């Protein structure tokens, strides 16, 4: 049958149109399929995160029931943010990187943790490290040039509008830290905190699909891939590891006001009010102390260009009402002198920071972390306990002339006794608002009598469960819950004593029982999928039996038994 050419053309055009329509529909369908995980999280899991679960024994007045459906994270493209980030920061990152071959490798042969002197004056600190004068001179010039570049960036920073004005929580995930983050986020949400959360994922290999595409978006959170924010070229060049990620994570977050938490930090209160009250409101940076005195090398102060006077302005962590002009430096602790960093050393498992006021802090911290493991870490601590990124933020603030407040209240150690020996497993850090009020009460009295400051008065707001971490794979494999007699024990044996704000109607907050019930629900009952697994030789049944056995022990040995 003869068909005119024009009809053939019409048939072809019609066929082509149908094909385009089909492809368009397929594309839309594919897009929907990609987003399906956001809507497939079982309702009971989302509800579990936001509500007062049965693990909390209904004892905490701060816990509230929230409608999780109303606060789902709004999915937005990060392409514009990533491009703006790279345009703004690449130059200074490249500049810092360009000195890679100029930074010496420091090795502390006799670390201070093994040979701590009785009195930490300048001479005793210099016994651990003394750099060549020419090296110090060159590094001082490098440091000055970085500070100048940061000053130039600060002038255009606020015009850039890179970050939102939003308050939020930032954590670092990847490998075991993704699991620890889930446990931490459960506590954040259970205590009524609805702040958005950004989980920074260091590498694409560590990206957890179910966590990032399904669970977090349903909990007002999202994952942020570092290599996407930085761009592959710069990311590969920087080659960060471990402790070094923290300053980069703070920069990569879209929030301006940040509560940064290590993934093994378990909150015991809703921290949202911290952003609206002092000390954060007036300082924009709040740091928490570690256990130890500051042991920074005098050479560090020469490198950063800080002039150390012979004026004693503090006694340990306390300011002096009337500074003392010293005649003999040997009789004064070095870090009591004007121009040095104050005691105590910092613990960076948590910090509050306003980036718009503290760009210098974060970028200098980036410098100190980039060259941290081989240079700045040993320079800042001389091999003392806890060496790492912890003092890079206070140093960044001090030497970029930006405000900060370090908590004056002491850490509350949690742990257990074995044959009379205490084994610490975590650190309780204290509420910054309460601490600041207590500190100012002494200042306002005009006496500066800090013997009246109650080091333990401020409540514990978070448990930094870092040694060992609440990773059931490791706890099982390494027999962490068996004492020297071969018996099971409570790792957080006396924690209830130090959480009076969580007691109601005579019921204590059983921190350990709560964490293991959460492990059981998330890993064994709901089987949250994670790529990470420390030990491939441990089956799920083995792991869940371990969790069940410890839960059984905790229930048969309630905290009331030890009161």
C-alpha positions as CSV (number, residue, x, y, z in Angstrom):
1,X,0.0,0.0,0.0
2,X,1.3,3.4,-1.0
3,X,1.8,5.9,1.9
4,X,2.6,9.5,1.0
5,X,5.9,10.8,2.3
6,X,4.2,13.5,4.4
7,X,2.3,10.8,6.3
8,X,5.5,8.9,6.9
9,X,7.0,12.0,8.4
10,X,4.0,12.5,10.6
11,X,4.2,9.0,11.8
12,X,7.9,9.4,12.6
13,X,7.3,12.7,14.4
14,X,4.4,11.2,16.4
15,X,6.6,8.2,17.3
16,X,9.4,10.4,18.3
17,X,7.1,12.5,20.5
18,X,5.8,9.4,22.2
19,X,9.4,8.3,22.8
20,X,10.2,11.7,24.4
21,X,7.0,11.5,26.5
22,X,8.0,8.0,27.7
23,X,11.5,9.1,28.5
24,X,10.2,12.1,30.4
25,X,7.8,10.0,32.4
26,X,10.6,7.5,33.1
27,X,12.8,10.3,34.2
28,X,10.2,11.6,36.6
29,X,9.6,8.1,37.8
30,X,13.3,7.6,38.4
31,X,13.5,10.9,40.3
32,X,10.6,9.8,42.5
33,X,12.3,6.4,43.0
34,X,15.4,8.1,44.1
35,X,13.4,10.0,46.7
36,X,11.4,7.0,47.9
37,X,13.7,6.3,50.8
38,X,12.7,9.6,52.4
39,X,9.2,8.3,52.7
40,X,9.9,4.7,53.5
41,X,11.3,4.9,57.0
42,X,9.0,2.9,59.2
43,X,6.8,5.2,61.2
44,X,7.7,3.5,64.4
45,X,11.4,4.3,63.9
46,X,10.9,8.0,63.3
47,X,8.4,8.1,66.2
48,X,10.9,6.3,68.4
49,X,13.6,8.9,67.8
50,X,11.3,11.9,68.6
51,X,9.3,10.5,71.5
52,X,9.8,9.4,75.0
53,X,10.6,5.8,74.5
54,X,10.2,3.1,77.2
55,X,14.0,3.2,77.9
56,X,13.6,6.5,79.7
57,X,11.3,5.3,82.6
58,X,9.2,8.4,82.2
59,X,11.4,10.2,84.7
60,X,12.6,13.2,82.9
61,X,10.5,16.4,82.8
62,X,12.6,17.8,79.9
63,X,11.3,15.0,77.6
64,X,8.5,16.0,75.3
65,X,6.4,14.3,72.6
66,X,7.0,15.9,69.2
67,X,5.2,15.4,65.9
68,X,8.1,14.3,63.8
69,X,6.0,14.7,60.6
70,X,6.1,18.5,60.9
71,X,9.8,18.9,61.1
72,X,11.2,16.8,58.2
73,X,14.3,18.3,56.7
74,X,13.7,20.3,53.5
75,X,15.7,18.7,50.7
76,X,17.6,21.3,48.8
77,X,20.5,21.3,46.3
78,X,23.9,22.0,47.7
79,X,25.5,22.8,44.4
80,X,25.4,26.6,44.9
81,X,26.7,26.3,48.5
82,X,29.5,24.0,47.4
83,X,30.6,26.4,44.6
84,X,30.5,29.4,46.8
85,X,32.5,27.5,49.5
86,X,35.2,26.6,46.9
87,X,35.3,30.1,45.5
88,X,35.7,31.6,49.0
89,X,38.1,29.2,50.7
90,X,40.2,27.5,48.0
91,X,42.8,30.3,47.8
92,X,43.7,30.2,51.5
93,X,43.6,26.4,51.6
94,X,46.0,26.3,48.7
95,X,48.2,28.9,50.4
96,X,48.5,26.9,53.6
97,X,49.1,23.8,51.6
98,X,52.0,25.5,49.6
99,X,54.2,25.5,52.7
100,X,54.0,21.8,53.1
101,X,57.7,21.2,52.6
102,X,58.7,24.1,55.0
103,X,57.1,22.7,58.1
104,X,59.5,20.6,60.2
105,X,58.6,17.2,61.7
106,X,58.7,17.4,65.5
107,X,59.3,14.3,67.6
108,X,59.2,14.6,71.4
109,X,61.6,12.0,72.5
110,X,60.6,12.2,76.2
111,X,56.9,13.2,76.1
112,X,55.7,15.2,79.0
113,X,53.0,12.7,80.0
114,X,55.8,10.4,81.1
115,X,58.0,13.0,82.6
116,X,55.9,15.8,84.0
117,X,57.8,18.3,86.0
118,X,56.4,19.4,89.4
119,X,56.3,23.1,88.3
120,X,55.5,24.2,84.8
121,X,57.6,27.3,84.3
122,X,59.2,28.4,81.1
123,X,62.5,26.5,81.7
124,X,60.8,23.2,82.5
125,X,58.7,23.4,79.3
126,X,61.7,24.3,77.2
127,X,63.4,21.1,78.4
128,X,61.0,19.1,76.2
129,X,61.5,21.0,73.0
130,X,63.7,23.8,71.6
131,X,63.4,24.7,68.0
132,X,66.2,26.4,66.0
133,X,65.9,30.2,65.9
134,X,66.0,30.3,62.1
135,X,63.1,27.8,61.9
136,X,61.1,29.9,64.4
137,X,61.8,33.0,62.3
138,X,60.6,31.4,59.1
139,X,57.5,29.9,60.7
140,X,56.7,33.2,62.3
141,X,56.7,34.8,58.8
142,X,54.5,32.1,57.5
143,X,52.1,32.4,60.4
144,X,51.9,36.2,59.9
145,X,51.2,35.8,56.2
146,X,48.3,33.4,57.0
147,X,46.9,35.8,59.5
148,X,47.0,38.6,57.0
149,X,45.2,36.5,54.4
150,X,42.5,35.7,57.0
151,X,42.2,39.4,57.8
152,X,41.5,40.1,54.1
153,X,38.9,37.3,54.0
154,X,37.2,38.6,57.1
155,X,36.6,42.0,55.3
156,X,34.5,40.4,52.6
157,X,33.1,37.5,54.7
158,X,29.8,39.1,55.7
159,X,29.1,40.3,52.2
160,X,29.5,36.8,51.0
161,X,26.4,35.4,52.7
162,X,27.9,31.9,52.4
163,X,26.2,30.5,55.5
164,X,22.6,30.6,56.7
165,X,21.9,32.3,60.0
166,X,20.5,29.0,61.3
167,X,21.5,27.3,64.5
168,X,22.3,23.7,64.2
169,X,24.2,20.6,65.5
170,X,27.2,19.3,63.5
171,X,28.8,15.9,63.9
172,X,31.3,13.8,62.0
173,X,30.2,10.4,60.7
174,X,31.8,7.6,58.7
175,X,32.8,4.1,59.7
176,X,32.0,3.4,63.4
177,X,31.2,7.1,63.9
178,X,28.0,6.8,61.8
179,X,26.7,4.3,64.3
180,X,27.8,6.4,67.3
181,X,26.1,9.4,65.7
182,X,22.8,7.5,65.4
183,X,23.0,6.7,69.1
184,X,23.8,10.3,69.9
185,X,21.0,11.7,67.7
186,X,18.5,9.4,69.5
187,X,19.4,11.2,72.7
188,X,19.3,14.6,71.1
189,X,15.8,14.1,69.8
190,X,14.5,12.3,73.0
191,X,15.3,15.3,75.1
192,X,13.1,17.5,72.9
193,X,15.8,19.2,70.8
194,X,14.5,19.9,67.2
195,X,17.6,21.7,65.9
196,X,18.7,20.6,62.4
197,X,21.6,18.3,62.3
198,X,24.4,18.0,59.7
199,X,26.4,14.8,59.7
200,X,29.7,15.4,57.9
201,X,30.9,12.4,56.0
202,X,34.6,12.5,55.2
203,X,34.7,10.2,52.2
204,X,32.2,8.9,49.7
205,X,33.3,5.3,50.6
206,X,31.9,6.0,54.1
207,X,28.6,7.3,52.9
208,X,25.7,5.3,54.4
209,X,22.8,5.2,52.0
210,X,20.0,4.3,54.4
211,X,21.2,6.7,57.1
212,X,21.8,9.6,54.7
213,X,18.9,9.1,52.3
214,X,16.2,7.9,54.7
215,X,16.8,8.1,58.4
216,X,18.5,11.5,58.8
217,X,16.1,13.5,56.4
218,X,13.2,12.2,58.5
219,X,14.8,13.5,61.6
220,X,15.5,17.1,60.4
221,X,19.0,16.2,59.4
222,X,21.2,15.5,56.4
223,X,24.6,14.1,55.5
224,X,27.2,16.4,54.0
225,X,29.9,14.8,51.9
226,X,33.2,16.6,52.4
227,X,34.6,15.9,49.0
228,X,31.6,17.5,47.4
229,X,31.9,20.7,49.4
230,X,35.6,21.0,48.8
231,X,35.7,19.7,45.3
232,X,37.6,16.5,44.5
233,X,40.8,18.3,43.4
234,X,41.2,20.2,46.7
235,X,39.9,17.4,48.8
236,X,42.5,14.9,47.5
237,X,45.2,17.5,47.9
238,X,44.4,18.2,51.6
239,X,44.4,14.5,52.5
240,X,43.0,15.0,56.0
241,X,42.7,12.2,58.6
242,X,41.3,11.7,62.1
243,X,41.4,14.7,64.4
244,X,42.1,17.0,61.5
245,X,38.5,16.9,60.2
246,X,36.9,19.0,62.9
247,X,37.8,22.5,61.8
248,X,37.0,21.5,58.2
249,X,33.6,20.1,59.3
250,X,32.8,23.3,61.0
251,X,33.6,25.3,57.8
252,X,31.7,22.9,55.6
253,X,28.5,23.1,57.6
254,X,25.8,25.4,56.3
255,X,25.0,26.7,59.8
256,X,26.5,29.9,61.2
257,X,25.8,29.0,64.9
258,X,27.0,25.5,65.6
259,X,27.0,23.1,68.5
260,X,29.7,20.7,67.4
261,X,29.6,17.3,69.1
262,X,31.9,14.3,68.7
263,X,29.8,11.4,67.6
264,X,30.4,9.6,70.9
265,X,28.9,12.5,72.9
266,X,25.5,11.7,74.5
267,X,23.4,14.8,75.4
268,X,21.4,14.8,78.6
269,X,19.4,18.0,78.0
270,X,18.0,20.1,75.1
271,X,20.9,22.5,74.3
272,X,18.9,24.9,72.2
273,X,18.9,27.7,74.8
274,X,22.7,27.7,74.8
275,X,22.6,29.8,71.6
276,X,20.4,32.5,73.2
277,X,22.1,33.1,76.6
278,X,25.6,33.9,77.9
279,X,28.3,32.9,77.7
280,X,27.6,32.1,74.0
281,X,25.5,35.2,73.3
282,X,28.3,37.6,74.3
283,X,31.3,35.6,73.2
284,X,30.3,33.5,70.2
285,X,32.7,30.7,71.2
286,X,32.4,28.4,74.2
287,X,35.0,25.8,75.0
288,X,35.2,23.1,77.6
289,X,38.2,22.1,79.8
290,X,40.2,18.9,79.8
291,X,41.7,17.4,82.9
292,X,45.2,18.6,82.5
293,X,47.2,21.8,82.9
294,X,48.3,23.6,79.7
295,X,51.7,22.5,78.5
296,X,52.2,24.5,75.3
297,X,55.8,25.1,74.2
298,X,57.3,28.6,74.6
299,X,58.4,28.2,70.9
300,X,54.7,28.2,69.8
301,X,54.3,31.7,71.2
302,X,57.3,33.0,69.3
303,X,55.9,31.4,66.1
304,X,52.5,33.1,66.5
305,X,54.1,36.4,67.5
306,X,52.7,36.6,71.0
307,X,54.8,38.7,73.4
308,X,54.9,37.1,76.8
309,X,55.3,39.7,79.6
310,X,56.4,39.1,83.1
311,X,53.0,40.2,84.4
312,X,51.1,37.4,86.2
313,X,47.5,37.9,85.3
314,X,46.0,34.6,86.6
315,X,46.4,31.8,89.0
316,X,45.7,28.7,87.0
317,X,42.2,29.1,85.4
318,X,41.3,32.0,87.7
319,X,42.0,35.7,86.8
320,X,43.8,37.8,89.4
321,X,42.0,40.9,90.7
322,X,45.4,42.6,90.9
323,X,48.0,41.3,88.4
324,X,51.5,40.8,89.8
325,X,54.7,42.0,88.2
326,X,57.1,39.2,88.6
327,X,60.8,39.6,89.1
328,X,61.8,35.9,88.7
329,X,60.0,34.0,85.9
330,X,61.2,30.7,87.3
331,X,58.9,31.2,90.3
332,X,55.8,31.7,88.1
333,X,53.9,29.1,86.1
334,X,54.4,30.0,82.5
335,X,50.8,29.9,81.5
336,X,49.9,32.4,84.3
337,X,51.8,35.1,82.4
338,X,50.1,37.6,80.1
339,X,50.3,36.6,76.4
340,X,49.9,32.8,77.0
341,X,46.8,30.6,76.8
342,X,45.0,30.1,80.1
343,X,44.7,26.8,82.0
344,X,43.3,24.3,81.7
345,X,43.9,22.6,78.3
346,X,40.8,22.3,76.3
347,X,38.6,19.2,75.5
348,X,37.1,19.5,72.0
349,X,34.4,16.8,72.2
350,X,31.9,19.7,72.2
351,X,32.1,23.4,71.3
352,X,29.8,26.2,70.5
353,X,30.8,28.6,67.8
354,X,29.4,31.5,65.7
355,X,31.3,31.4,62.5
356,X,30.4,34.9,61.4
357,X,32.3,36.3,64.4
358,X,35.0,33.6,64.4
359,X,36.3,33.1,60.9
360,X,39.8,33.7,62.2
361,X,39.4,31.1,64.9
362,X,38.3,28.4,62.5
363,X,40.9,29.1,59.8
364,X,43.8,29.3,62.2
365,X,42.5,26.1,63.7
366,X,42.5,24.7,60.2
367,X,46.2,25.7,59.9
368,X,47.1,24.1,63.2
369,X,45.2,20.9,62.3
370,X,46.5,20.7,58.8
371,X,50.1,20.6,60.1
372,X,48.9,19.1,63.4
373,X,50.1,15.5,63.7
374,X,53.8,16.2,62.9
375,X,54.1,19.8,64.2
376,X,51.4,21.8,65.9
377,X,50.0,19.0,68.1
378,X,53.3,18.2,69.8
379,X,54.1,22.0,69.9
380,X,50.8,22.7,71.7
381,X,51.1,19.9,74.2
382,X,54.7,18.6,74.3
383,X,53.4,15.1,74.4
384,X,51.0,15.5,77.3
385,X,48.0,13.3,77.7
386,X,45.2,13.9,75.2
387,X,47.3,15.4,72.5
388,X,45.4,16.2,69.3
389,X,43.1,18.9,67.9
390,X,41.8,20.0,71.3
391,X,43.8,23.2,71.8
392,X,43.7,24.4,68.2
393,X,40.4,26.2,68.7
394,X,41.4,28.3,71.8
395,X,44.7,29.1,70.1
396,X,42.9,30.1,66.9
397,X,40.6,32.5,68.9
398,X,43.4,33.9,71.0
399,X,45.7,34.7,68.1
400,X,43.0,36.0,65.8
401,X,41.9,38.3,68.6
402,X,38.3,36.8,68.8
403,X,36.3,36.4,72.0
404,X,35.9,33.1,73.8
405,X,34.9,31.7,77.1
406,X,36.2,28.4,78.5
407,X,34.0,26.6,81.1
408,X,35.4,27.0,84.6
409,X,33.6,24.0,86.1
410,X,35.4,20.7,86.3
411,X,34.8,17.5,84.4
412,X,32.8,14.8,86.1
413,X,34.4,11.5,85.5
414,X,32.2,8.4,85.1
415,X,33.4,4.8,85.4
416,X,33.7,1.7,87.6
417,X,35.9,0.2,90.2
418,X,37.9,-3.0,89.8
419,X,39.7,-4.3,92.9
420,X,39.7,-0.8,94.3
421,X,41.1,0.8,91.1
422,X,38.9,3.4,89.3
423,X,38.6,3.0,85.5
424,X,37.2,6.1,83.9
425,X,35.1,5.5,80.8
426,X,33.6,8.9,80.0
427,X,33.6,12.6,80.8
428,X,30.6,14.6,82.0
429,X,30.8,18.2,80.8
430,X,28.8,20.9,82.4
431,X,26.0,23.3,81.5
432,X,27.6,26.5,80.1
433,X,24.7,28.8,81.3
434,X,24.9,27.6,84.8
435,X,28.7,27.7,84.9
436,X,28.8,31.3,83.6
437,X,26.3,32.4,86.2
438,X,28.3,30.8,89.0
439,X,31.5,32.3,87.7
440,X,30.0,35.8,87.4
441,X,28.6,35.6,90.9
442,X,32.2,35.5,92.2
443,X,33.3,38.3,89.9
444,X,30.4,40.5,90.9
445,X,31.2,40.0,94.6
446,X,34.4,42.0,94.0
447,X,36.4,39.6,96.1
448,X,37.7,37.3,93.3
449,X,37.6,34.6,96.0
450,X,37.3,31.6,93.7
451,X,37.3,29.2,96.7
452,X,33.6,30.0,96.7
453,X,33.2,28.7,93.2
454,X,31.6,25.3,93.4
455,X,33.4,23.3,90.7
456,X,30.6,20.7,90.6
457,X,27.5,22.9,90.9
458,X,26.6,23.2,87.2
459,X,24.7,20.2,86.0
460,X,26.1,17.7,83.5
461,X,24.7,18.3,80.1
462,X,26.5,15.7,78.1
463,X,28.4,12.4,78.6
464,X,31.4,12.1,76.3
465,X,31.5,8.3,76.2
466,X,34.9,8.0,74.6
467,X,36.8,5.3,76.4
468,X,35.6,2.8,75.4
469,X,33.0,4.0,73.0
470,X,29.5,2.7,72.9
471,X,30.2,0.4,70.0
472,X,28.8,-3.0,70.8
473,X,31.0,-4.7,68.2
474,X,34.2,-3.6,70.0
475,X,32.7,-4.0,73.5
476,X,32.0,-7.6,72.7
477,X,35.1,-8.5,70.8
478,X,37.4,-6.9,73.4
479,X,35.6,-8.2,76.4
480,X,35.1,-4.7,77.8
481,X,32.3,-5.7,80.1
482,X,34.2,-8.4,82.0
483,X,36.3,-7.4,85.1
484,X,39.5,-8.9,86.4
485,X,37.4,-11.6,88.3
486,X,35.7,-12.7,85.1
487,X,32.4,-11.1,86.1
488,X,30.0,-8.8,84.3
489,X,29.7,-5.3,85.7
490,X,28.1,-1.9,85.3
491,X,30.5,0.3,83.3
492,X,28.6,3.4,84.4
493,X,28.3,2.3,88.0
494,X,27.8,5.6,89.8
495,X,26.6,7.9,87.1
496,X,23.2,8.2,88.7
497,X,24.7,10.2,91.6
498,X,25.8,13.0,89.3
499,X,22.5,13.5,87.3
500,X,20.2,14.9,90.0
501,X,18.4,17.0,87.4
502,X,17.2,13.8,85.7
503,X,15.6,12.4,88.9
504,X,11.9,12.6,89.3
505,X,9.6,10.9,91.8
506,X,12.6,9.1,93.3
507,X,13.5,7.4,90.0
508,X,17.1,7.7,88.8
509,X,18.2,8.0,85.2
510,X,19.8,4.7,84.2
511,X,22.1,5.9,81.5
512,X,23.7,2.5,80.8
513,X,20.4,0.6,80.6
514,X,19.0,3.3,78.3
515,X,21.9,3.0,75.8
516,X,21.8,-0.8,75.6
517,X,18.0,-0.8,75.1
518,X,18.6,1.6,72.2
519,X,21.3,-0.6,70.8
520,X,18.8,-3.5,70.9
521,X,16.0,-1.6,69.2
522,X,18.1,-0.1,66.5
523,X,20.5,-2.9,65.7
524,X,18.5,-6.0,66.5
525,X,14.8,-5.3,66.3
526,X,14.7,-2.7,63.5
527,X,18.0,-3.8,62.0
528,X,19.1,-0.4,60.8
529,X,21.4,-1.0,57.9
530,X,25.0,0.2,58.1
531,X,28.0,-0.8,55.8
532,X,30.3,-0.4,58.7
533,X,31.2,-3.5,60.8
534,X,34.3,-3.8,62.8
535,X,34.4,-7.6,62.9
536,X,33.1,-9.6,60.0
537,X,33.4,-12.7,62.1
538,X,30.7,-11.6,64.5
539,X,27.2,-12.5,63.3
540,X,24.1,-10.4,64.1
541,X,22.8,-13.2,66.4
542,X,26.1,-13.1,68.4
543,X,26.0,-9.4,68.7
544,X,22.4,-9.3,69.7
545,X,22.9,-12.0,72.3
546,X,25.7,-9.9,73.8
547,X,23.4,-6.9,74.0
548,X,20.6,-9.0,75.4
549,X,22.9,-10.6,78.0
550,X,24.1,-7.3,79.2
551,X,20.6,-5.9,79.3
552,X,19.5,-8.9,81.4
553,X,22.4,-8.2,83.8
554,X,21.5,-4.5,84.1
555,X,17.8,-5.2,84.7
556,X,18.7,-7.8,87.4
557,X,21.1,-5.3,89.0
558,X,19.3,-2.0,88.9
559,X,21.1,1.2,90.0
560,X,18.9,1.2,93.2
561,X,20.9,-1.9,94.3
562,X,24.1,0.2,94.5
563,X,22.6,3.2,96.4
